[in-house]
Amino acid sequence: MRRFFLSMTLCCAMFCAAQTVLTVSVKNPSSTSRTDQPVVIALEKYGFVSSALVTEGGTEIPCQLDDLDQDETMDELCFLADLKPNEQKIYTVTLLPDGEPRQYPARVYAEMVMGNKNVKEKNKQNNFIESITARGDCAYSYNLQHHHGVDFESELNGIRIYFDKRQTIDLYGKFKKRLELQDTQFYTSDEQKTQGYGDDVLWVGNTFGLGAFRGWDGQQPTMIEPVRSRTQRVISYGPLRTIVEVFDRGWQLPTSQSSTLKSQSSTFKSQPSNLKSQINLTLRYTQYAGHRDTDVDVMFNRDASAYRFSTGIINVKGSEEFSDKKGLRACWGTDYPSTDTLKWKRETVGLAVLIPRENIVSEEPANKDNYAFVVSPKGKAMSYKISYCSDNEEFGYHSAKEWFDWLSAWRKEVDAPVIIDIKSE
C-alpha cells in the first residue's frame, strides 16, 4: 500500500512539473476601447504542448492552439482580449503536455471543397479537402475547387482566394454579423437571399482585388507565373482564428528582376544560374474573430530584399480614393460584381490595404485597374493588412466618409498594439 501511495505521489509530482503556468499581462495603451485583440504566445520554449487553459479573474475564456508547420507539434497559442481605455488585464495560461485542445464555439470558418458536377444541389458541395497542389502546367486550376479557391470568414467578412496565377482576393458581403460560408459556399441561393444571406460583391478580373500579392516587371504588376507548382492549404480552422496558406514553388520572376538583383546584390554572381530569378513564395492569411481586417504574411525561401513586388486594391469604377501617403490606401465605389449584369445588382464596397512604410518602394499613380504599391521585403519576409466593408451591412459603413474615418481609427490601432508581457511561474 505504501508503495502505491509513493507511486501516486510521484505521478502527481511528474504531472505538476510537466505543466507550465504563465501569467500574461495585456494592456490597452490607447484612450479607446479594444475588442477581440489577438494575444499570441509562441510555444517553442515551453516544451511539448497538447492542451491549454486560459482564465481571467478565475473565468475561463476561449483559446486556440495552432500547429503552423503541420509537424504535429503546437507552435502557438492565441486568445482574444477585450479592454477598456487604458485598461490592463491579467490572464493565467496553463499549458499541458497531454489531453486534447479544449472546444469552444466557432467564430471563424474556413473551407476547401472539390467541385462535383454530379451533385444535384449546385450551390452546395461536400467534397471537403484540406490541401491541393496543381502542377505549373495545370490547364485550368481555377475550376478544380467548387468556389475556385479556399475561402474563410469572420462574423464581419468573407474572402476567397482564386486558385490560379492571379491568386486574387475576392469578397463576400454580408447583411448580418454572422458566419455564412458553410451554408452558402460563396454561391447564395435565391432562398438564402430571402433569408438575409450575403453574396459576392466584387468583380476582380485581373486586378489586385483586395490586396493580392504580385510580381513587378519595372512598369506594371505581373501574375504569379510560371511556377513549378501552386498549393492552397488550410492550416487552422478556428475557433478564434483561421489560417490559410498559398504556396508557389519555383516562381520564375520577370526577367527584369534579374538585372535589378544583379546591380544591387554583390552575391548575385555566386548563385547558381537557375536560381537567379526563381523563388518559393508562401502567402499566409490569418483571419481573427471579430475582425473585418485580415493579416497577410509574405515569406520567401531566401533573401528577397533586392526584388520588387506589387500589391494594392482594385480601382472600382468611379471610386473615390483615399491615401495617407504612409502606406494606407483605400477606395469607396460601386460596380457590378459579375460580368453577368442581368443576374446581379450593383454593389458598393469600401476597400483598403495597409503596407508598412519600410516595405514601400513607391505608391504608384492610380490607373483604370488598380491603386498600386511597389514593395520590397526585408530579408525573407514582409507583412501587411487588408480590410473591406460592404454597403449591404446592417452593422457597417455606408459612405466614403464613414469608411475613411474608420480606416483612420484602424490605422491608429494598428500603430499602437496592445502591450503584452509574459512571465512563467
BALUM-488644 format. One line per field, with one value per residue (C-alpha): residue number from 1; residue in one letter; y, x, z. Coordinates in steps of 0.5 Angstrom, whole numbers, always signed. Last residue first. Layout:
! residues N
pos: c(NUM, ...)
code: c(A, ...)
py: c(Y, ...)
px: c(X, ...)
pz: c(Z, ...)
//
This chain:
! residues 425
pos: c(425, 424, 423, 422, 421, 420, 419, 418, 417, 416, 415, 414, 413, 412, 411, 410, 409, 408, 407, 406, 405, 404, 403, 402, 401, 400, 399, 398, 397, 396, 395, 394, 393, 392, 391, 390, 389, 388, 387, 386, 385, 384, 383, 382, 381, 380, 379, 378, 377, 376, 375, 374, 373, 372, 371, 370, 369, 368, 367, 366, 365, 364, 363, 362, 361, 360, 359, 358, 357, 356, 355, 354, 353, 352, 351, 350, 349, 348, 347, 346, 345, 344, 343, 342, 341, 340, 339, 338, 337, 336, 335, 334, 333, 332, 331, 330, 329, 328, 327, 326, 325, 324, 323, 322, 321, 320, 319, 318, 317, 316, 315, 314, 313, 312, 311, 310, 309, 308, 307, 306, 305, 304, 303, 302, 301, 300, 299, 298, 297, 296, 295, 294, 293, 292, 291, 290, 289, 288, 287, 286, 285, 284, 283, 282, 281, 280, 279, 278, 277, 276, 275, 274, 273, 272, 271, 270, 269, 268, 267, 266, 265, 264, 263, 262, 261, 260, 259, 258, 257, 256, 255, 254, 253, 252, 251, 250, 249, 248, 247, 246, 245, 244, 243, 242, 241, 240, 239, 238, 237, 236, 235, 234, 233, 232, 231, 230, 229, 228, 227, 226, 225, 224, 223, 222, 221, 220, 219, 218, 217, 216, 215, 214, 213, 212, 211, 210, 209, 208, 207, 206, 205, 204, 203, 202, 201, 200, 199, 198, 197, 196, 195, 194, 193, 192, 191, 190, 189, 188, 187, 186, 185, 184, 183, 182, 181, 180, 179, 178, 177, 176, 175, 174, 173, 172, 171, 170, 169, 168, 167, 166, 165, 164, 163, 162, 161, 160, 159, 158, 157, 156, 155, 154, 153, 152, 151, 150, 149, 148, 147, 146, 145, 144, 143, 142, 141, 140, 139, 138, 137, 136, 135, 134, 133, 132, 131, 130, 129, 128, 127, 126, 125, 124, 123, 122, 121, 120, 119, 118, 117, 116, 115, 114, 113, 112, 111, 110, 109, 108, 107, 106, 105, 104, 103, 102, 101, 100, 99, 98, 97, 96, 95, 94, 93, 92, 91, 90, 89, 88, 87, 86, 85, 84, 83, 82, 81, 80, 79, 78, 77, 76, 75, 74, 73, 72, 71, 70, 69, 68, 67, 66, 65, 64, 63, 62, 61, 60, 59, 58, 57, 56, 55, 54, 53, 52, 51, 50, 49, 48, 47, 46, 45, 44, 43, 42, 41, 40, 39, 38, 37, 36, 35, 34, 33, 32, 31, 30, 29, 28, 27, 26, 25, 24, 23, 22, 21, 20, 19, 18, 17, 16, 15, 14, 13, 12, 11, 10, 9, 8, 7, 6, 5, 4, 3, 2, 1)
code: c(E, S, K, I, D, I, I, V, P, A, D, V, E, K, R, W, A, S, L, W, D, F, W, E, K, A, S, H, Y, G, F, E, E, N, D, S, C, Y, S, I, K, Y, S, M, A, K, G, K, P, S, V, V, F, A, Y, N, D, K, N, A, P, E, E, S, V, I, N, E, R, P, I, L, V, A, L, G, V, T, E, R, K, W, K, L, T, D, T, S, P, Y, D, T, G, W, C, A, R, L, G, K, K, D, S, F, E, E, S, G, K, V, N, I, I, G, T, S, F, R, Y, A, S, A, D, R, N, F, M, V, D, V, D, T, D, R, H, G, A, Y, Q, T, Y, R, L, T, L, N, I, Q, S, K, L, N, S, P, Q, S, K, F, T, S, S, Q, S, K, L, T, S, S, Q, S, T, P, L, Q, W, G, R, D, F, V, E, V, I, T, R, L, P, G, Y, S, I, V, R, Q, T, R, S, R, V, P, E, I, M, T, P, Q, Q, G, D, W, G, R, F, A, G, L, G, F, T, N, G, V, W, L, V, D, D, G, Y, G, Q, T, K, Q, E, D, S, T, Y, F, Q, T, D, Q, L, E, L, R, K, K, F, K, G, Y, L, D, I, T, Q, R, K, D, F, Y, I, R, I, G, N, L, E, S, E, F, D, V, G, H, H, H, Q, L, N, Y, S, Y, A, C, D, G, R, A, T, I, S, E, I, F, N, N, Q, K, N, K, E, K, V, N, K, N, G, M, V, M, E, A, Y, V, R, A, P, Y, Q, R, P, E, G, D, P, L, L, T, V, T, Y, I, K, Q, E, N, P, K, L, D, A, L, F, C, L, E, D, M, T, E, D, Q, D, L, D, D, L, Q, C, P, I, E, T, G, G, E, T, V, L, A, S, S, V, F, G, Y, K, E, L, A, I, V, V, P, Q, D, T, R, S, T, S, S, P, N, K, V, S, V, T, L, V, T, Q, A, A, C, F, M, A, C, C, L, T, M, S, L, F, F, R, R, M)
py: c(+62, +64, +71, +74, +82, +84, +91, +92, +95, +102, +103, +98, +102, +109, +106, +103, +110, +113, +107, +108, +115, +113, +108, +114, +119, +114, +113, +107, +104, +97, +94, +93, +91, +92, +98, +92, +93, +92, +90, +88, +88, +88, +83, +82, +77, +74, +79, +86, +85, +90, +94, +97, +100, +100, +103, +99, +98, +104, +107, +110, +113, +109, +109, +107, +103, +101, +96, +101, +104, +98, +97, +98, +96, +98, +97, +100, +97, +99, +93, +94, +89, +82, +77, +81, +84, +78, +81, +80, +84, +90, +97, +102, +105, +107, +107, +106, +107, +106, +106, +113, +117, +118, +115, +116, +115, +116, +110, +111, +104, +100, +102, +95, +95, +94, +90, +90, +86, +89, +84, +86, +84, +77, +73, +66, +61, +67, +69, +74, +75, +78, +80, +80, +86, +86, +83, +80, +73, +73, +72, +70, +69, +66, +67, +63, +64, +60, +63, +63, +69, +68, +61, +57, +61, +58, +64, +67, +72, +75, +76, +83, +85, +91, +91, +84, +84, +89, +85, +79, +83, +85, +78, +77, +72, +65, +62, +55, +53, +58, +57, +60, +59, +59, +61, +61, +65, +64, +57, +56, +52, +52, +51, +50, +49, +52, +50, +52, +48, +49, +56, +61, +65, +69, +75, +81, +88, +94, +98, +95, +88, +87, +81, +80, +80, +81, +86, +87, +86, +86, +87, +81, +81, +83, +84, +85, +84, +76, +74, +76, +72, +75, +70, +72, +71, +64, +62, +65, +61, +64, +62, +63, +56, +59, +55, +54, +61, +64, +66, +72, +80, +81, +84, +81, +82, +76, +79, +76, +76, +75, +69, +71, +65, +61, +58, +64, +67, +67, +72, +73, +79, +81, +75, +72, +69, +64, +61, +57, +57, +57, +56, +49, +48, +45, +50, +56, +50, +51, +47, +45, +47, +49, +43, +44, +42, +42, +42, +41, +38, +37, +34, +37, +41, +46, +51, +46, +42, +35, +33, +30, +36, +35, +41, +40, +44, +48, +51, +56, +59, +64, +65, +57, +56, +53, +46, +45, +42, +35, +32, +32, +36, +42, +49, +53, +61, +66, +72, +79, +85, +92, +98, +104, +105, +99, +92, +86, +80, +75, +68, +65, +59, +58, +52, +46, +40, +35, +37, +42, +48, +52, +48, +52, +52, +56, +60, +61, +64, +61, +65, +66, +73, +72, +64, +61, +53, +49, +43, +39, +43, +40, +44, +51, +55, +53, +56, +63, +66, +70, +75, +78, +84, +82, +89, +95, +101, +108, +112, +108, +104, +98, +93, +85, +82, +74, +70, +63, +56, +50, +43, +38, +39, +38, +32, +29, +31, +27, +21, +21, +22, +16, +12, +13, +12, +5, +3, +5, +0)
px: c(+11, +13, +12, +9, +8, +4, +2, -4, -2, -1, +0, -5, -10, -8, -9, -16, -18, -16, -19, -26, -26, -25, -31, -35, -33, -34, -41, -45, -41, -42, -47, -53, -48, -50, -45, -40, -34, -26, -20, -12, -6, +1, +7, +14, +19, +26, +30, +26, +21, +20, +14, +11, +4, -2, -9, -11, -15, -16, -10, -8, -1, +4, +6, +13, +19, +14, +17, +19, +13, +9, +3, -4, -9, -16, -23, -30, -36, -42, -45, -49, -55, -53, -57, -57, -51, -47, -40, -40, -40, -43, -40, -40, -34, -30, -23, -17, -9, -6, +2, +4, +2, -5, -9, -16, -19, -27, -29, -32, -31, -27, -20, -18, -13, -6, +0, +7, +14, +21, +27, +33, +31, +29, +33, +31, +25, +21, +15, +9, +5, -2, -7, -14, -19, -26, -24, -29, -26, -19, -17, -10, -7, -1, +3, +9, +13, +19, +24, +27, +30, +37, +36, +38, +44, +47, +49, +56, +54, +49, +53, +54, +47, +44, +46, +45, +38, +36, +38, +35, +28, +28, +27, +20, +20, +20, +16, +19, +14, +8, +5, -2, -3, -10, -10, -17, -17, -21, -25, -21, -20, -12, -7, -12, -8, -7, -1, +2, +7, +13, +11, +11, +7, +5, +2, +6, +4, +7, +13, +19, +17, +13, +11, +4, +1, -7, -9, -17, -18, -11, -14, -14, -22, -24, -31, -34, -40, -41, -47, -50, -55, -62, -67, -69, -62, -62, -68, -65, -59, -52, -46, -40, -40, -47, -48, -41, -40, -45, -42, -45, -46, -52, -52, -46, -41, -37, -30, -25, -18, -14, -9, -8, -4, -9, -13, -17, -17, -24, -26, -32, -33, -36, -37, -30, -29, -25, -25, -20, -20, -25, -31, -32, -25, -21, -24, -19, -13, -15, -9, -5, +2, +5, +3, -3, -3, -9, -10, -15, -21, -28, -32, -39, -42, -48, -50, -51, -56, -56, -49, -46, -42, -37, -33, -27, -28, -24, -27, -25, -29, -29, -33, -33, -36, -31, -27, -21, -15, -14, -10, -3, +3, -1, +0, -4, -5, -7, -9, -8, -12, -10, -14, -12, -19, -23, -20, -23, -18, -17, -13, -8, -3, +3, +7, +3, +7, +4, +9, +4, +8, +3, +1, -4, -7, -13, -16, -23, -24, -25, -26, -22, -21, -18, -17, -14, -13, -8, -8, -2, +4, +11, +16, +15, +21, +18, +11, +10, +4, -1, -6, -10, -15, -22, -25, -21, -24, -21, -16, -10, -4, -9, -5, -5, -1, +0, +2, +4, +3, +7, +5, +11, +12, +5, +5, +11, +9, +3, +6, +11, +5, +1, +8, +9, +2, +2, +9, +6, +0)
pz: c(-25, -32, -34, -41, -42, -48, -50, -54, -61, -62, -70, -71, -67, -70, -77, -75, -73, -80, -83, -79, -82, -89, -89, -85, -90, -96, -94, -92, -86, -82, -78, -82, -88, -95, -96, -96, -92, -93, -90, -92, -88, -89, -87, -90, -91, -93, -92, -91, -97, -102, -105, -111, -109, -113, -114, -119, -126, -129, -127, -120, -119, -116, -109, -109, -105, -99, -95, -89, -89, -87, -92, -90, -96, -96, -100, -99, -103, -106, -110, -117, -118, -121, -125, -131, -130, -132, -132, -124, -118, -122, -119, -114, -110, -104, -104, -100, -99, -92, -93, -91, -96, -92, -98, -100, -107, -109, -114, -121, -123, -117, -118, -115, -109, -108, -108, -112, -112, -113, -111, -108, -101, -103, -98, -99, -98, -98, -94, -94, -88, -90, -84, -85, -83, -82, -75, -69, -70, -73, -80, -82, -89, -90, -97, -98, -104, -107, -111, -118, -122, -121, -118, -125, -125, -119, -114, -114, -119, -114, -108, -109, -109, -112, -120, -120, -117, -121, -128, -125, -124, -131, -133, -129, -123, -124, -118, -117, -111, -110, -103, -101, -94, -90, -82, -78, -72, -66, -67, -71, -78, -78, -83, -89, -95, -103, -107, -113, -117, -122, -123, -129, -126, -120, -125, -126, -124, -128, -130, -127, -128, -121, -118, -115, -108, -108, -104, -105, -112, -115, -122, -127, -126, -119, -119, -112, -108, -108, -103, -97, -93, -91, -91, -98, -100, -98, -102, -108, -107, -105, -108, -103, -100, -98, -91, -89, -92, -87, -80, -77, -77, -82, -89, -91, -97, -100, -103, -108, -106, -113, -113, -120, -123, -121, -115, -113, -106, -103, -97, -92, -87, -81, -77, -79, -86, -90, -97, -101, -108, -114, -110, -112, -113, -119, -124, -123, -124, -131, -135, -130, -133, -126, -123, -118, -111, -106, -99, -93, -97, -97, -102, -99, -104, -104, -110, -115, -111, -115, -114, -121, -123, -116, -115, -109, -103, -99, -92, -87, -81, -76, -69, -67, -60, -56, -55, -51, -54, -53, -47, -45, -45, -41, -42, -36, -38, -33, -35, -32, -35, -36, -38, -42, -45, -44, -46, -49, -50, -55, -55, -58, -57, -62, -65, -63, -65, -70, -76, -79, -80, -76, -71, -67, -60, -59, -53, -51, -44, -37, -31, -25, -26, -33, -35, -40, -41, -45, -49, -52, -51, -52, -49, -46, -51, -57, -55, -58, -55, -59, -56, -61, -59, -60, -57, -56, -52, -54, -50, -52, -49, -48, -43, -43, -38, -38, -32, -35, -32, -35, -34, -33, -26, -24, -28, -25, -18, -19, -22, -16, -11, -14, -14, -7, -5, -8, -5, +2, +0)
//
